[in-house]
């Protein structure tokens, strides 16, 4: 799922819901995830622009066993920039950096 940083958060929300007809799958205040009405697994997130954010993922990859993927990332010596964590919104995740410097949010639902 791609993450789009938005300087016009309310306009972006209207674009995805009003124009494209997506539904809000999750609203965390500064990040909102939208789902396609015809294919709910096709999703996009908009993130409010915030210069204070240190590590912002560009995409999210949902995996079946985030603990196993995290262990593999550690074994491979990959750069983990957000530790394996249980989040209050029901996901377990970590951020890893790919070879091109892209921050990836790797997660599973609990």
Secondary structure, DSSP 4 states (H G I P E B T S, - for coil): -EEEEESSHHHHHHIIIIIS--EEEEE-SSEEEEE-SS-TT-EEEEEE--TT-S---SEEEE-S-HHHHHHHHHHHT--EEEEEEE-TTSEEEEEEE-TTS-EEEEEEE-
